[in-house]
Amino acid sequence: MSNSFMFKPLCFQTEIIETDSKELHNLLLGEKEIVFVIDKKVLNLNPSLLSGFADQRIIPVHATEEIKSFAHAQTLITQFHQLGVNRSTIVCGIGGGITTDIASFVASIYKRGTRLWLIPTTVIAMADAAIGGKTAVNFEGTKNEIGTFYPAEKVFYNPEFLQTLPYTEKHNGLFELLKISFIDDNVKLGRQIFTDGLSMKLILTSVHAKLKICINDLSDRGDRRKLNLGHTFGHLIESIYKYKIPHGFAVGLGLRIALRCSREYELINDETFTAIEKRLSQIPLTVFLDPETLSKIKEQGKEILLADKKNTDKLTLVLFKGLKPDIVVHSIDYSDRVLEIIIEELGKQC
Ligand SMILES: NC(=O)c1ccc[n+]([C@@H]2O[C@H](COP(=O)([O-])OP(=O)(O)OC[C@H]3O[C@@H](n4cnc5c(N)ncnc54)[C@H](O)[C@@H]3O)[C@@H](O)[C@H]2O)c1
C-alpha cells in the first residue's frame, strides 16, 4: 500500500497600498535595508523620490525590452552582490512593466529570493505587470520565455505617476484594462473605461479583478490562463515588430484577432461577435504598422506562434465563447487560417 501526502498549493499575499509622493518617500526612508531598481526616466522625472538614499543603493535602468534579458539580469546580480544584498534586503522595483519584470526576476532568483516591493509607474505596470507575481526576461527573440512566479509583498499606487505619462502610454494601457473587463465579465469596468477615462479608481478595480483570479492559480495552470486573452497574438506582433510597438497596442490587436478566431472556430455567433467588436472598437487603435514588416509574419508567423511557451504541436489560444462572453482556453490544430486572420487584422493598421 502506498502513502501519499497532500500539501496546500502555494498561496501568496500582496498588500496594495494607495499613497502619494510625500507619504511614499517617508515610507521608503523608514527602511534601512533597501535597494532600488528604477527606470532612469522615472528617476529624472521624480528627483526627490529617492532623496536621502546613498547613490549606490539606486540602480537606474534604461527601460527597453533589450534589458529584459539574462545579460542584464546578470549585471543586476553583480551589483546586488557588490552591495551585499541579502535575503532580508528589500528590492524595490520602480517603473513600468519592463523595470518591474526584470527587478522582480532578479529579486526572485538572487539568494533564492529577496524581499520585493514594487512601485509601478505606468498603467500597464499598475494594472497588470506589478501584480500576480509573474517575473520575466525575454530569450532568443521569445517574449517572457524565462521567468518565475514571485509576488511582491507590497505594491504602491501613487496617482501622481500618471501625470507625467505620455498620452500613448495612457492610451495603450487601456487595452489591458479592457482585457480584464472581459475576463472578469465586468461590464461596469468596461463601460467606465469609455465614460470616465483613466483614473486610479479604474486601475484599482482592475487590480482587484486580476488578483481575484491569480490568488487561486499563482502558477497559471488553471483559470489564470484566461488572462492571456490577446497575448499569444500580442507577443507574436511584438516579436515581429521587434518590440517597437507598445505592449498595450499589441494586446489590443491581439484581442481583435482572438475575436476573429473565436468566430472562425464557431465559439461565438455573429451577434456576440458584433457585441464584443463594439466594446473593442471604443478604444481606437492608433498604431501604424509598416507593411514590409507585415510580410515577415507570412514567413515566420507559424514558427513564432508554435514557439510561444503556451503551445506545443497545437495552438493553445484564449478565445471568447458564448454570449456572456465567457473566455476559454482552447486547444486547436495549427491552421493557416489563423495566420490569414492575423495578417488581415494587422493589414488594417498599415
Ligand atoms: N509580469 C506581468 O504579469 C506583465 C503583465 C503585463 C505586461 N508585462 C510586461 O510589461 C512590459 C510593458 O510595460 P510598460 O508598457 O509599462 O513598458 P515600459 O516599462 O517600457 O514603460 C513605458 C515607457 O514609459 C516610461 N515611463 C514609465 N513610467 C513613467 C512615468 N510615470 N512618466 C513618464 N514616463 C514613464 C518608460 O521609461 C518607458 O519609456 C512588457 O515587457 C510586458 O511584457 C508584464
Ligand as a Chemical Component Dictionary entry (heavy atoms), coordinates in Angstrom:
data_LIG
# 
_chem_comp.id                   LIG 
_chem_comp.type                 NON-POLYMER 
_chem_comp.pdbx_formal_charge   0 
_chem_comp.three_letter_code    LIG 
# 
loop_
_chem_comp_atom.comp_id 
_chem_comp_atom.atom_id 
_chem_comp_atom.alt_atom_id 
_chem_comp_atom.type_symbol 
_chem_comp_atom.charge 
_chem_comp_atom.model_Cartn_x 
_chem_comp_atom.model_Cartn_y 
_chem_comp_atom.model_Cartn_z 
_chem_comp_atom.pdbx_ordinal 
LIG N1  N1  N 0  4.651  40.421 -15.395 1  
LIG C1  C1  C 0  3.451  40.574 -15.922 2  
LIG O1  O1  O 0  2.460  39.969 -15.489 3  
LIG C2  C2  C 0  3.281  41.533 -17.065 4  
LIG C3  C3  C 0  1.991  41.920 -17.450 5  
LIG C4  C4  C 0  1.854  42.861 -18.458 6  
LIG C5  C5  C 0  2.983  43.384 -19.077 7  
LIG N2  N2  N 1  4.227  42.955 -18.696 8  
LIG C6  C6  C 0  5.429  43.497 -19.336 9  
LIG O2  O2  O 0  5.439  44.902 -19.152 10 
LIG C7  C7  C 0  6.193  45.488 -20.219 11 
LIG C8  C8  C 0  5.429  46.675 -20.743 12 
LIG O3  O3  O 0  5.211  47.563 -19.686 13 
LIG P1  P1  P 0  5.100  49.137 -19.917 14 
LIG O4  O4  O 0  4.170  49.410 -21.020 15 
LIG O5  O5  O -1 4.883  49.736 -18.593 16 
LIG O6  O6  O 0  6.543  49.483 -20.528 17 
LIG P2  P2  P 0  7.808  50.308 -20.008 18 
LIG O7  O7  O 0  8.327  49.811 -18.751 19 
LIG O8  O8  O 0  8.727  50.324 -21.174 20 
LIG O9  O9  O 0  7.255  51.788 -19.845 21 
LIG C9  C9  C 0  6.803  52.501 -20.964 22 
LIG C10 C10 C 0  7.533  53.843 -21.131 23 
LIG O10 O10 O 0  7.069  54.746 -20.140 24 
LIG C11 C11 C 0  8.177  55.327 -19.444 25 
LIG N3  N3  N 0  7.665  55.652 -18.114 26 
LIG C12 C12 C 0  7.474  54.815 -17.074 27 
LIG N4  N4  N 0  6.840  55.453 -16.080 28 
LIG C13 C13 C 0  6.673  56.722 -16.474 29 
LIG C14 C14 C 0  6.055  57.856 -15.883 30 
LIG N5  N5  N 0  5.446  57.805 -14.695 31 
LIG N6  N6  N 0  6.059  59.025 -16.588 32 
LIG C15 C15 C 0  6.614  59.085 -17.821 33 
LIG N7  N7  N 0  7.170  58.032 -18.448 34 
LIG C16 C16 C 0  7.199  56.864 -17.770 35 
LIG C17 C17 C 0  9.249  54.298 -19.545 36 
LIG O11 O11 O 0  10.529 54.867 -19.388 37 
LIG C18 C18 C 0  9.031  53.765 -20.955 38 
LIG O12 O12 O 0  9.621  54.629 -21.891 39 
LIG C19 C19 C 0  6.391  44.410 -21.252 40 
LIG O13 O13 O 0  7.712  43.942 -21.192 41 
LIG C20 C20 C 0  5.425  43.313 -20.824 42 
LIG O14 O14 O 0  5.868  42.026 -21.192 43 
LIG C21 C21 C 0  4.378  42.061 -17.701 44 
# 
loop_
_chem_comp_bond.comp_id 
_chem_comp_bond.atom_id_1 
_chem_comp_bond.atom_id_2 
_chem_comp_bond.value_order 
_chem_comp_bond.pdbx_ordinal 
LIG N1  C1  SING 1  
LIG C1  O1  DOUB 2  
LIG C1  C2  SING 3  
LIG C2  C3  SING 4  
LIG C2  C21 DOUB 5  
LIG C3  C4  DOUB 6  
LIG C4  C5  SING 7  
LIG C5  N2  DOUB 8  
LIG N2  C6  SING 9  
LIG N2  C21 SING 10 
LIG C6  O2  SING 11 
LIG C6  C20 SING 12 
LIG O2  C7  SING 13 
LIG C7  C8  SING 14 
LIG C7  C19 SING 15 
LIG C8  O3  SING 16 
LIG O3  P1  SING 17 
LIG P1  O4  DOUB 18 
LIG P1  O5  SING 19 
LIG P1  O6  SING 20 
LIG O6  P2  SING 21 
LIG P2  O7  DOUB 22 
LIG P2  O8  SING 23 
LIG P2  O9  SING 24 
LIG O9  C9  SING 25 
LIG C9  C10 SING 26 
LIG C10 O10 SING 27 
LIG C10 C18 SING 28 
LIG O10 C11 SING 29 
LIG C11 N3  SING 30 
LIG C11 C17 SING 31 
LIG N3  C12 SING 32 
LIG N3  C16 SING 33 
LIG C12 N4  DOUB 34 
LIG N4  C13 SING 35 
LIG C13 C14 SING 36 
LIG C13 C16 DOUB 37 
LIG C14 N5  SING 38 
LIG C14 N6  DOUB 39 
LIG N6  C15 SING 40 
LIG C15 N7  DOUB 41 
LIG N7  C16 SING 42 
LIG C17 O11 SING 43 
LIG C17 C18 SING 44 
LIG C18 O12 SING 45 
LIG C19 O13 SING 46 
LIG C19 C20 SING 47 
LIG C20 O14 SING 48 
# 
